[in-house]
Each structure stands twice: as structure tokens, then as C-alpha cells.
Amino acid sequence: MPGVVICSKNGDVGIREAVEVLRRGGSAIDAVEAGIRPVESNPDDHSVGYSGLPNLLGQVELDSSIMDGRTLATGAVGAIKDYEHPISIARKVMEDLPHVILVGTGAERFAAEMGFEKKDLLTEEARQVYEKLWTEKFPEVYGHRERYLDRMRELVKHAADPEKPNETVNFIARDDRGDIACGVSTSGWAWKYPGRLGDSPIIGAGNYADNRYGAAACTGRGEMAIRAGTARSVVLYLKMGMSLLEAGTEAMKDLHAVVDPYIGSMNIVAMDAGGNHAAFTNSEGATYVFMTTAMKEPEEKPRILVPTPGLTR
Ligand code: ASP
């Protein structure tokens, strides 16, 4: 079986680099990191890394995790500011610390200690979208920062726009030794409450890899994936003997039990231990991308639609 990489649609800017790593004999974990870094640097992607949309205070806070299916080693950072490549910092957490997750100022301290460069992540374009939110949706508090600071827990309920497509980036790679790795990186929900973590840095929710059975990663409303333990569920269903199609469908159906006034889009990319892949969604028309070391160009494929009751789109 040749090496294979799959990713969410916005990963198409990095998938060739990930495949190139596999072609050179690199590991699945190297391929995942190499694939995600160009997405984190992409100024046109407002859901990941540099130029991600900010939180309620106008600060870009990033979440990321990486997992190595050989050993179940994993590392994650959450709500980290001022560093462009949280995937690489997450990897360092995995390799250099006796911990799994670092958040906020602790994650930033660690990034500095490991020699990562600081960078202002809020682009002019993202700042303008943020300004527009306040001027159009909340003119009464616009320009009165002290007024909205007192009302943030109320504002966050209105600010989150479920129609606005967010797409965390997901990558899963399997190298020709059969090793599997999985990585996720995001700026999370636009206008989130400061300090909010989504599913991306929560191992088992937004990301999980185990060589013996496969891997899965999620995008969409992270709160739902956290509550249902979605990525780990897919892998556990594979362990229980389900096919990839059954496992992904079952994990999507588990989300039906999540009672949630902010119910939103949910998407899974998944791979089994043999390198077969599929992706699942509750939104019409969603796709994912895959490429093997034998292919010249990546290919886009439709996701399997598993509608969520109460969500119309
Ligand atoms: N899952 C991410 C989060 O909840 C966001 C997304 O994929 O759109 O932070």
C-alpha cells in the first residue's frame, strides 16, 4: 500500500508537501506536520493560524493537536496567542514534556523556550471582519469597550454565527510502514469567549490515532465533538469490528443525542489501519481531499452525508 494523506478541503494548500515527505521515506507524523504548516500560514484561510478570525476581544487564539498512532503519544496547545505554527508547538509538547496539553500563557512560555518566533496573527482583513461584527450587530456597545466587557457572556451567544463556515484543518497520514498519525489546527469559533477551547486540542474529541485500528479528526462545532467524544468513538467502533463506513456513520449518529441550541455543522475525516479513507458530514456538498504517493495531484471527494435532525442546510 503506498503512503496516503487525507485532509479537510482547506488542507489542499499543504497536502502535496505532506505527500512529498512520505515519498522521501519520512514518517506519517512528519507528513502531518508538513501538511498543516502551509495552512497555518495561508492568509486566505480565516479558520486556521495566521489571519484566523479572533475571539470576542479581537485576539487570535489558536488550538492544535497531533497524535502518533505508533505509541498513542500526543501533544496539544490551546488558546495560544502570537505563534503561527501551533501544530509544531503541539509536537514539541508531545516530544519534550511529560505532559499532553498546555494552554494560554503556559503554552506561549513553552513556545518561547523552544525558540519559536512570535508573530502578530491578526491581519487587517480579519480585523475588519471583527469591526464589522461590532458595528453591525452590536452598535450600542461599539466603541465602549468597558460596556461590552461586562456583557461578554451574553454577547458570545449572539456573536457566534452558525452560518459562517469555519474550517479547522485536519490531516491524517499513513506511511508505507503502516504507521498512522493525525493532526488538527484551528483558530476555533470566531468571536469565541476568550480562553474557550474547542475539540481540536482535546484528544479523543477532535483528534485520535491508533495504528492498530485507524484515525479520525473533526471540524465543525467543537462543543458537540467534545460532548460525544467523536474522534475516539470512530476508532473504537473500528476496533469493535465495524467497517470504516459504519464507524463514521455511527459516530455522526452519536451526535444526535447532543441537545444543543447552537447545533451546527460537524465533519469527520477517517482512515482505517489499512489506509482506506472516508469522510462524513451533516452539511450538503462538503468534500475532503486525498493523495497517495503514487498520485501526481490530490483529488477531492464528496463526504458521506449523515444529516443531524434539527439542522437544515
Ligand atoms: N472545531 C473547531 C472548534 O470548535 C472549529 C471548526 O472546525 O470550525 O474550535
Residues whose N, C-alpha, C, O or C-beta is under 5 A from the ligand:
A	BS01	LIG	N166 E167 T168 T186 G188 W189 G198 D199 C218 T219 G220 R221 G222 E223
